[in-house]
Amino acid sequence: MPGMGKPSSERREFWERTYMDRRQEIVSALVEFERLLSSSDTGVDSRLLDIVIARIPDGPKAKNSIREAVRGVANEYRALMRTAQREERVLVDHADRKFRDHSPRALGYMVFVARTGRNPVGTVELVRKEAYFILTCPNPADYNVFYNPSLETLPAAEFSKKVETLLGHGGTFHTLLTLERKHRTEQYDLPEITSGTIVAKMPREDVSFDTVLDHERQHFINHRLLRVFDASEGPLIAGKDQPRIQIARLLKDEIIAYVRDGRSGDDTMGHLLGDIYAGLFRSLTADEGASFRQTIATFAAALDLFPHASEPAYRRALIAHLVDVRLEKIPHRIEMAAEYYGGLIRRVESLGLSSDDIPEKATTSPRFASDRQRLRQSQRLYLELRKRCMDELYVLSPKAFAIMTEDLRIRRAAVERDMVALRPGGVAVPSGTVHYVDAKRTPEPTKPAMERASKEAFEDILARLTELSPTERTTFVHSARSGSEEAFSQALARGFEDSIVMPLLKRGGENVEIHRIQNQAADDANSVVLRVEANFSKLDEIYKTVYRIRIHGRPDHTSPVFRS
């Protein structure tokens, strides 16, 4: 019916927010789930995994249960861990019998010779990490031959071309690492490594070794735990759609791995549309190839649009958002995630403190030592929590984020409380309050004396303002904020002007002017900021001083005076 319901844009915004809140519940649990899996090379307590899995909200249909899918991943991971541990024991036994040594170098040498039939040029090492193995080949020639032992049989020109292409690889993931049967002997009759093996070489200067491992580890997750996205892209069944499905799975596998290692969208697009992956598109029709290329380009643009896209926590959360999304919908899901997290960031930023609110240092008067200590403590707690909010908002559940931001609001209020008054209350001096400006170049012999006079006058002003009663301060603030210059002048005349002008005159100040700073924030409605200007002069030398002082009208604030 006309007039019923919300406009479609509002409905869409409400739906997307509700949907992303629910997705964030899932993302938070998935990130914690993965953290637990990677926390140990010997296995994870099943009870801990069950607790995290139970946090995942279930889907409306049992067949689409994300919770059960994750439970299946946990079972698969346990099986892979047992397999990897068993394969490691076999390799260690072989190395002990052959070399009486099962160090990473001995294991790497043994596996390299068993696969290639020759000794490595450089040092090769093999270690087990979590439920997979890592074989490092710093020498490019060793890496190339291990990657494909048949390369050495190629003609020189073709071998050179293959090696040039492979040099773009920082590493490869082998779901099944075969040790060539023709190279096996009684000494090197090693079994295949079926749990998964990352083979890595020293990468290019613009890519770190950790980046390579992050990338290839994601391939291990994609292949061995997520079955190369059977659930979202569809299983490989013989038929006319098989090439398209296979390429969709491969592209998504690479896109997720590039998200993991922190590459930019442009860098990822350059790799996926470059020579290394050119063969992927040959089995497609022209329209299918163009559609895939457009998806890659749109993905790259969406990934680079978010200003915090390089944050590791954002990348972990983004992967959890994307693993069950079809390839062509990935760009839109990234845009939704960026908008969602942008809203969370703005929420944290709205609970910030301006530079005026956090003093750089407090007055040195011993009278306020305990007040200074209390402020430093409340500032530290606030800043630590604010950093946590910004660092963790990508992986927090909506409920946990709401609790943390409420704690942040409370801690901000504590800083404001501890910052706002001289005992018995009412005068705050924000950071950057005192500025010393030379109207003329002041000779060094006279400058320190005038600077000292200015500082002493300032201390005296604060002491005098402290002596005013809460009622006097409240009346002054309300009058000063009324908008009328006449009311402000009358308010100054009732004790405040003398408290400011007399200390300056006493120490040689002149041409004193007092102004109020307009357009204060709405959340500062119970205070007023004054700008006080005065000159200290000797002969024809002028030393100009500007003070900014905040007067609070709320009588319940008790804390120190601050100055910079």
C-alpha positions as CSV (number, residue, x, y, z in Angstrom):
1,M,0.0,0.0,0.0
2,P,1.2,3.5,-0.7
3,G,2.9,5.1,2.3
4,M,3.5,1.7,4.0
5,G,7.0,0.5,4.9
6,K,10.4,2.2,4.6
7,P,11.8,3.6,1.3
8,S,13.7,0.9,-0.6
9,S,17.1,2.5,0.1
10,E,16.4,2.5,3.8
11,R,15.2,-1.1,3.7
12,R,18.3,-2.0,1.8
13,E,20.6,-0.2,4.2
14,F,18.8,-1.8,7.2
15,W,19.0,-5.3,5.6
16,E,22.7,-4.9,4.8
17,R,23.5,-3.7,8.3
18,T,21.6,-6.6,9.8
19,Y,23.1,-9.1,7.4
20,M,26.7,-7.8,8.1
21,D,26.2,-7.9,11.8
22,R,25.3,-11.6,11.5
23,R,28.2,-12.1,9.1
24,Q,30.5,-10.5,11.6
25,E,29.4,-12.9,14.3
26,I,30.5,-15.7,11.9
27,V,33.7,-13.9,10.9
28,S,34.7,-13.4,14.6
29,A,34.3,-17.1,15.3
30,L,36.1,-18.1,12.1
31,V,39.1,-15.9,12.8
32,E,39.4,-17.3,16.3
33,F,39.0,-20.8,14.9
34,E,41.9,-20.4,12.5
35,R,44.0,-18.8,15.2
36,L,43.5,-21.9,17.4
37,L,44.4,-24.2,14.5
38,S,47.6,-22.3,13.8
39,S,48.6,-22.0,17.5
40,S,50.2,-25.4,17.8
41,D,52.2,-27.8,15.7
42,T,51.1,-30.8,17.8
43,G,47.3,-30.4,17.7
44,V,44.6,-28.3,19.4
45,D,42.4,-29.2,22.3
46,S,39.1,-30.3,20.8
47,R,37.2,-28.7,23.6
48,L,38.5,-25.3,22.7
49,L,37.5,-25.8,19.1
50,D,34.0,-26.9,20.1
51,I,33.6,-23.7,22.2
52,V,34.5,-21.5,19.2
53,I,32.4,-23.5,16.8
54,A,29.4,-23.2,19.1
55,R,29.6,-19.4,18.7
56,I,28.8,-19.6,15.0
57,P,25.1,-18.7,14.4
58,D,23.5,-21.5,12.4
59,G,21.8,-20.9,9.0
60,P,18.1,-21.2,8.5
61,K,18.5,-24.4,6.6
62,A,20.4,-27.4,8.0
63,K,21.9,-28.2,4.6
64,N,23.5,-24.7,4.6
65,S,24.8,-25.0,8.2
66,I,28.0,-23.0,8.5
67,R,28.5,-24.4,11.9
68,E,28.5,-28.0,10.6
69,A,30.8,-27.1,7.7
70,V,33.3,-25.6,10.2
71,R,33.0,-28.7,12.3
72,G,33.8,-30.8,9.2
73,V,36.9,-28.6,8.7
74,A,38.0,-29.2,12.2
75,N,37.7,-33.0,11.7
76,E,39.6,-32.8,8.4
77,Y,42.4,-30.7,10.1
78,R,42.8,-33.3,12.9
79,A,43.2,-36.0,10.3
80,L,45.7,-34.0,8.4
81,M,47.7,-33.3,11.5
82,R,47.9,-37.0,12.3
83,T,49.0,-37.7,8.7
84,A,51.7,-35.0,8.8
85,Q,53.0,-36.3,12.1
86,R,53.1,-39.8,10.8
87,E,54.9,-38.8,7.6
88,E,57.4,-36.7,9.7
89,R,58.2,-39.8,11.8
90,V,58.9,-41.8,8.6
91,L,61.2,-39.1,7.2
92,V,63.0,-38.8,10.5
93,D,63.6,-42.6,10.7
94,H,65.0,-42.6,7.1
95,A,67.3,-39.7,7.9
96,D,68.5,-41.2,11.1
97,R,69.3,-44.5,9.4
98,K,71.1,-42.8,6.5
99,F,72.8,-39.8,8.1
100,R,72.3,-40.4,11.9
101,D,70.9,-36.9,11.7
102,H,67.3,-35.7,11.3
103,S,68.0,-31.9,11.3
104,P,66.0,-29.7,8.9
105,R,69.0,-29.7,6.6
106,A,69.4,-33.5,6.6
107,L,65.6,-33.9,5.9
108,G,65.7,-31.3,3.1
109,Y,68.7,-32.9,1.4
110,M,67.2,-36.3,1.6
111,V,63.8,-35.3,0.1
112,F,65.5,-33.2,-2.6
113,V,67.7,-36.0,-3.8
114,A,64.8,-38.5,-3.6
115,R,62.7,-36.2,-5.9
116,T,65.4,-34.9,-8.3
117,G,68.1,-37.6,-8.4
118,R,70.9,-35.0,-7.8
119,N,72.5,-33.1,-5.1
120,P,71.2,-29.5,-4.4
121,V,73.4,-26.6,-5.3
122,G,72.6,-24.7,-2.1
123,T,71.2,-25.5,1.3
124,V,67.8,-27.1,1.3
125,E,65.8,-27.5,4.6
126,L,62.5,-29.3,5.4
127,V,60.4,-28.7,8.5
128,R,56.9,-29.6,9.5
129,K,54.6,-26.7,10.5
130,E,51.1,-27.3,11.7
131,A,49.7,-30.0,9.4
132,Y,52.0,-29.3,6.4
133,F,55.6,-29.3,5.5
134,I,57.8,-26.4,4.3
135,L,60.8,-27.0,2.1
136,T,63.0,-24.0,1.5
137,C,65.3,-23.8,-1.6
138,P,67.1,-20.4,-1.4
139,N,68.9,-21.3,-4.7
140,P,66.7,-20.6,-7.7
141,A,68.1,-23.5,-9.7
142,D,67.3,-25.9,-6.9
143,Y,63.8,-24.5,-6.6
144,N,63.1,-24.8,-10.4
145,V,64.3,-28.4,-10.6
146,F,62.5,-29.5,-7.5
147,Y,59.3,-27.8,-8.7
148,N,59.5,-29.9,-11.9
149,P,62.3,-32.4,-12.1
150,S,61.6,-32.9,-15.8
151,L,62.8,-29.4,-16.6
152,E,66.4,-30.5,-16.9
153,T,65.4,-32.8,-19.9
154,L,64.2,-29.8,-21.9
155,P,66.3,-28.1,-24.7
156,A,68.4,-25.2,-23.4
157,A,66.2,-22.5,-25.0
158,E,62.9,-23.9,-23.7
159,F,64.5,-24.6,-20.2
160,S,65.6,-20.9,-20.1
161,K,62.0,-19.8,-20.9
162,K,60.5,-22.1,-18.3
163,V,62.9,-20.9,-15.6
164,E,62.2,-17.2,-16.5
165,T,58.5,-17.9,-15.9
166,L,59.1,-19.8,-12.7
167,L,61.2,-17.0,-11.3
168,G,58.0,-15.1,-10.8
169,H,57.0,-17.7,-8.2
170,G,58.0,-17.1,-4.6
171,G,56.7,-20.5,-3.8
172,T,54.4,-23.3,-4.7
173,F,52.0,-25.5,-2.7
174,H,51.9,-29.3,-3.5
175,T,48.8,-31.1,-2.3
176,L,50.7,-34.3,-3.1
177,L,54.5,-34.2,-3.2
178,T,55.6,-37.1,-5.3
179,L,59.2,-38.4,-5.0
180,E,60.0,-39.6,-8.5
181,R,60.0,-43.4,-8.6
182,K,62.9,-43.6,-11.0
183,H,65.1,-41.9,-8.6
184,R,64.3,-44.1,-5.6
185,T,66.9,-46.5,-4.2
186,E,67.0,-48.6,-1.2
187,Q,68.4,-45.6,0.7
188,Y,65.8,-43.1,-0.6
189,D,62.7,-45.2,-0.9
190,L,60.6,-42.5,0.6
191,P,56.8,-42.3,0.7
192,E,54.8,-39.5,-1.0
193,I,54.0,-36.6,1.3
194,T,50.2,-36.4,1.2
195,S,49.4,-33.9,3.9
196,G,50.7,-30.9,1.9
197,T,54.0,-29.3,1.2
198,I,55.0,-25.7,0.7
199,V,58.1,-25.3,-1.5
200,A,59.6,-21.8,-1.1
201,K,62.6,-20.0,-2.5
202,M,64.1,-16.6,-1.7
203,P,61.6,-14.3,-3.3
204,R,62.1,-11.0,-5.2
205,E,63.3,-8.0,-3.3
206,D,59.8,-6.5,-3.2
207,V,58.3,-9.6,-1.5
208,S,59.3,-10.9,1.9
209,F,59.8,-14.6,2.7
210,D,57.0,-14.3,5.3
211,T,54.7,-13.0,2.5
212,V,55.5,-16.1,0.4
213,L,54.7,-18.4,3.3
214,D,51.4,-16.6,4.1
215,H,50.4,-16.9,0.5
216,E,51.2,-20.6,0.2
217,R,49.8,-21.5,3.6
218,Q,46.4,-20.0,2.4
219,H,46.7,-22.4,-0.6
220,F,47.1,-25.3,1.9
221,I,43.8,-24.1,3.6
222,N,42.0,-23.6,0.3
223,H,43.0,-27.0,-1.0
224,R,43.1,-29.3,2.0
225,L,40.4,-27.8,4.2
226,L,38.1,-26.0,1.9
227,R,38.4,-28.4,-1.1
228,V,39.1,-25.5,-3.5
229,F,35.7,-24.0,-2.8
230,D,33.4,-26.9,-3.8
231,A,30.6,-25.3,-1.7
232,S,30.6,-21.9,-3.5
233,E,31.9,-22.6,-7.0
234,G,30.5,-26.1,-7.5
235,P,32.2,-29.5,-7.8
236,L,34.2,-30.5,-10.9
237,I,31.8,-32.7,-12.9
238,A,32.5,-33.6,-16.5
239,G,30.4,-31.4,-18.8
240,K,30.4,-28.2,-20.7
241,D,30.7,-26.1,-17.6
242,Q,33.7,-27.9,-16.2
243,P,36.3,-25.5,-17.7
244,R,34.5,-22.5,-16.3
245,I,34.0,-24.0,-12.9
246,Q,37.6,-25.1,-12.7
247,I,39.0,-21.7,-13.6
248,A,36.6,-20.0,-11.2
249,R,37.9,-22.3,-8.4
250,L,41.6,-21.6,-9.4
251,L,41.1,-17.8,-9.6
252,K,39.3,-17.7,-6.3
253,D,42.1,-19.8,-4.8
254,E,44.7,-17.2,-6.0
255,I,42.6,-14.2,-5.0
256,I,42.1,-15.4,-1.5
257,A,45.8,-16.2,-1.2
258,Y,46.7,-12.7,-2.4
259,V,44.3,-11.2,0.1
260,R,46.1,-13.2,2.8
261,D,49.6,-12.1,1.9
262,G,48.7,-8.4,1.8
263,R,49.2,-7.5,-1.8
264,S,47.4,-4.6,-3.3
265,G,44.5,-5.0,-5.7
266,D,46.5,-3.7,-8.6
267,D,49.4,-6.0,-7.8
268,T,47.0,-9.0,-7.6
269,M,45.4,-8.0,-10.9
270,G,48.8,-7.7,-12.5
271,H,49.7,-11.2,-11.5
272,L,46.4,-12.9,-12.4
273,L,46.3,-11.2,-15.8
274,G,50.0,-11.7,-16.5
275,D,52.0,-14.5,-18.2
276,I,52.0,-16.9,-15.3
277,Y,48.3,-17.4,-15.4
278,A,47.7,-16.8,-19.1
279,G,47.1,-20.4,-19.8
280,L,44.0,-20.4,-17.5
281,F,41.8,-18.6,-20.0
282,R,42.7,-20.7,-23.1
283,S,39.9,-23.2,-22.6
284,L,37.2,-20.5,-22.2
285,T,35.0,-18.8,-24.7
286,A,35.8,-15.1,-25.4
287,D,32.8,-14.0,-23.4
288,E,33.7,-16.2,-20.4
289,G,37.3,-14.9,-20.5
290,A,36.1,-11.3,-20.6
291,S,33.8,-11.9,-17.7
292,F,36.5,-13.4,-15.5
293,R,38.9,-10.5,-16.4
294,Q,36.2,-8.0,-15.5
295,T,35.7,-9.8,-12.1
296,I,39.4,-9.6,-11.4
297,A,39.6,-5.9,-12.3
298,T,36.5,-5.1,-10.2
299,F,38.0,-7.1,-7.3
300,A,41.2,-5.1,-7.5
301,A,39.4,-1.8,-7.4
302,A,37.2,-2.8,-4.5
303,L,40.2,-4.1,-2.5
304,D,42.2,-0.9,-2.9
305,L,39.2,1.4,-2.1
306,F,39.3,0.7,1.6
307,P,42.0,3.0,3.3
308,H,42.8,0.3,5.9
309,A,43.1,-2.6,3.3
310,S,46.7,-3.4,4.3
311,E,45.8,-4.1,8.0
312,P,46.5,-7.8,8.7
313,A,43.4,-8.0,10.9
314,Y,41.3,-6.7,8.1
315,R,42.7,-9.2,5.7
316,R,42.0,-12.1,8.1
317,A,38.4,-10.9,8.5
318,L,38.0,-10.3,4.8
319,I,39.0,-13.9,4.0
320,A,36.4,-15.2,6.5
321,H,33.8,-13.0,4.6
322,L,34.8,-14.4,1.2
323,V,35.4,-18.1,1.6
324,D,31.7,-19.1,1.0
325,V,31.0,-16.3,-1.6
326,R,30.9,-17.1,-5.4
327,L,33.8,-15.6,-7.3
328,E,31.7,-13.0,-9.2
329,K,30.2,-11.7,-6.0
330,I,33.5,-11.2,-4.2
331,P,33.9,-7.5,-5.3
332,H,30.5,-6.6,-3.9
333,R,31.1,-8.4,-0.7
334,I,34.4,-6.5,-0.3
335,E,32.6,-3.2,-0.8
336,M,30.0,-4.3,1.9
337,A,32.8,-5.3,4.3
338,A,34.7,-2.0,3.7
339,E,31.6,0.1,4.4
340,Y,30.7,-2.0,7.5
341,Y,34.2,-1.7,9.0
342,G,34.4,2.0,8.0
343,G,31.3,2.6,10.2
344,L,33.0,0.8,13.1
345,I,36.1,2.9,12.7
346,R,34.0,6.1,12.6
347,R,32.4,4.9,15.9
348,V,35.7,4.6,17.6
349,E,36.9,7.9,16.2
350,S,33.8,9.6,17.6
351,L,35.0,8.6,21.0
352,G,38.3,10.2,20.6
353,L,39.8,13.2,22.4
354,S,41.0,16.3,20.5
355,S,44.5,17.5,20.9
356,D,43.1,20.2,23.2
357,D,41.7,17.6,25.5
358,I,44.9,15.7,26.2
359,P,47.5,17.9,27.8
360,E,51.1,17.3,27.0
361,K,52.2,18.0,30.5
362,A,50.8,19.2,33.8
363,T,51.8,22.0,36.0
364,T,55.0,21.3,38.0
365,S,53.5,22.5,41.2
366,P,53.9,19.8,44.0
367,R,50.4,20.7,45.1
368,F,49.0,18.7,42.1
369,A,51.4,15.8,42.0
370,S,48.7,13.2,42.8
371,D,46.3,14.8,40.3
372,R,49.0,14.5,37.6
373,Q,49.6,10.9,38.4
374,R,45.8,10.1,38.2
375,L,45.5,11.8,34.8
376,R,48.5,10.0,33.4
377,Q,46.9,6.7,34.5
378,S,43.5,7.5,33.0
379,Q,45.1,8.7,29.8
380,R,47.2,5.5,29.5
381,L,44.2,3.3,30.0
382,Y,42.1,5.3,27.5
383,L,44.8,5.2,24.8
384,E,45.6,1.5,25.3
385,L,41.9,0.7,24.9
386,R,41.5,3.0,21.9
387,K,44.4,1.2,20.2
388,R,42.8,-2.2,21.0
389,C,39.5,-1.0,19.5
390,M,41.1,0.1,16.3
391,D,43.3,-3.1,16.0
392,E,40.6,-5.6,16.8
393,L,37.4,-4.2,15.5
394,Y,37.7,-6.3,12.4
395,V,37.6,-9.6,14.4
396,L,35.2,-8.7,17.2
397,S,31.7,-9.8,17.3
398,P,29.1,-7.0,17.3
399,K,28.4,-7.6,21.0
400,A,32.1,-7.6,21.9
401,F,32.6,-4.4,19.9
402,A,29.6,-2.7,21.6
403,I,31.0,-3.6,25.1
404,M,34.5,-2.4,24.1
405,T,33.3,0.9,22.8
406,E,31.2,1.5,25.9
407,D,34.3,0.9,28.0
408,L,36.1,3.4,25.7
409,R,33.4,6.0,26.3
410,I,33.8,5.4,30.1
411,R,37.5,5.8,29.9
412,R,37.3,8.9,27.8
413,A,35.0,10.4,30.5
414,A,37.6,9.5,33.1
415,V,40.3,11.4,31.2
416,E,37.9,14.4,30.9
417,R,37.1,14.2,34.6
418,D,40.8,14.0,35.6
419,M,41.7,16.8,33.3
420,V,39.1,19.3,34.0
421,A,39.8,21.2,37.2
422,L,42.0,22.8,39.7
423,R,41.0,21.8,43.2
424,P,38.5,22.8,44.4
425,G,37.6,22.8,40.7
426,G,36.9,24.5,37.5
427,V,40.0,25.6,35.6
428,A,41.6,23.5,32.8
429,V,44.5,24.4,30.6
430,P,44.4,22.4,27.4
431,S,47.4,21.2,25.5
432,G,49.0,24.0,23.5
433,T,47.6,26.7,25.8
434,V,50.7,28.8,26.3
435,H,52.3,30.2,23.2
436,Y,55.3,32.6,23.3
437,V,55.6,34.7,20.1
438,D,58.3,37.3,19.6
439,A,56.9,40.4,17.9
440,K,60.5,41.5,17.4
441,R,63.6,39.5,17.6
442,T,64.3,39.4,21.3
443,P,68.0,39.4,22.3
444,E,69.0,36.4,24.3
445,P,70.0,38.3,27.5
446,T,66.5,39.7,27.9
447,K,64.3,36.9,26.5
448,P,64.6,34.5,29.4
449,A,63.6,37.1,31.9
450,M,60.5,38.0,30.0
451,E,59.6,34.4,29.4
452,R,60.0,33.7,33.1
453,A,57.7,36.7,34.0
454,S,55.1,35.4,31.6
455,K,55.2,31.9,33.1
456,E,55.0,33.2,36.7
457,A,52.0,35.4,35.7
458,F,50.3,32.4,34.2
459,E,50.8,30.3,37.4
460,D,49.3,33.2,39.4
461,I,46.3,33.5,37.1
462,L,45.5,29.8,37.6
463,A,45.9,30.0,41.4
464,R,43.5,33.0,41.5
465,L,40.9,31.3,39.3
466,T,41.0,28.3,41.5
467,E,40.0,30.4,44.5
468,L,36.7,31.3,42.8
469,S,33.7,29.3,44.0
470,P,31.9,26.7,41.9
471,T,28.8,29.0,41.8
472,E,30.9,31.9,40.5
473,R,32.4,29.8,37.8
474,T,29.0,28.4,36.8
475,T,27.5,31.9,36.6
476,F,30.4,33.1,34.5
477,V,30.3,30.2,32.0
478,H,26.5,30.6,31.5
479,S,26.9,34.3,30.9
480,A,29.9,34.0,28.7
481,R,28.2,31.4,26.5
482,S,25.0,33.4,26.1
483,G,26.3,34.9,22.9
484,S,26.1,38.5,24.0
485,E,29.4,40.5,24.2
486,E,27.8,42.7,26.8
487,A,27.0,39.7,29.0
488,F,30.5,38.4,28.6
489,S,32.0,41.8,29.6
490,Q,29.8,42.0,32.6
491,A,30.8,38.4,33.6
492,L,34.5,39.3,33.3
493,A,34.0,42.3,35.6
494,R,32.6,40.1,38.4
495,G,36.0,38.8,39.6
496,F,37.4,37.1,36.6
497,E,39.0,40.1,34.9
498,D,41.0,41.0,38.0
499,S,42.0,37.4,38.5
500,I,43.6,37.5,35.0
501,V,44.8,41.0,34.5
502,M,46.3,41.8,37.9
503,P,48.9,38.9,37.8
504,L,50.0,40.1,34.4
505,L,50.3,43.8,35.4
506,K,52.2,42.8,38.6
507,R,54.9,41.2,36.5
508,G,55.2,43.9,33.8
509,G,52.6,42.7,31.4
510,E,50.6,45.3,29.4
511,N,48.1,45.7,26.6
512,V,46.1,42.8,28.2
513,E,43.2,41.5,26.1
514,I,40.7,38.8,27.0
515,H,38.5,37.1,24.3
516,R,36.3,34.1,24.4
517,I,36.7,31.4,21.7
518,Q,33.5,30.8,19.8
519,N,32.0,27.7,18.3
520,Q,32.9,25.3,21.0
521,A,31.8,21.7,20.7
522,A,28.3,20.8,21.8
523,D,29.7,18.3,24.3
524,D,31.6,21.2,26.0
525,A,28.4,23.1,26.8
526,N,29.4,23.6,30.5
527,S,32.6,25.4,29.9
528,V,34.1,28.4,28.1
529,V,37.6,28.9,26.6
530,L,39.3,32.2,27.0
531,R,42.2,33.6,24.9
532,V,44.4,36.0,26.9
533,E,47.0,38.1,25.1
534,A,49.6,40.3,26.8
535,N,52.9,42.0,26.0
536,F,56.0,42.0,28.1
537,S,58.5,44.6,27.0
538,K,61.9,46.0,27.9
539,L,62.9,49.2,26.1
540,D,61.9,48.6,22.5
541,E,61.9,44.8,22.8
542,I,58.4,43.1,22.9
543,Y,57.7,39.6,24.1
544,K,54.1,38.6,23.2
545,T,52.3,35.9,25.2
546,V,49.0,34.1,24.4
547,Y,47.2,31.9,27.0
548,R,44.2,29.7,26.4
549,I,42.3,28.7,29.5
550,R,39.1,26.7,29.8
551,I,36.8,27.5,32.7
552,H,34.3,24.8,33.7
553,G,31.0,25.6,35.3
554,R,30.2,22.1,36.6
555,P,30.9,22.1,40.4
556,D,31.5,18.3,40.6
557,H,34.8,18.2,38.8
558,T,38.0,17.8,40.8
559,S,41.3,17.4,39.1
560,P,44.6,19.1,38.2
561,V,45.6,22.1,36.2
562,F,47.5,21.5,33.0
563,R,49.7,23.5,30.8
564,S,52.1,23.0,27.9
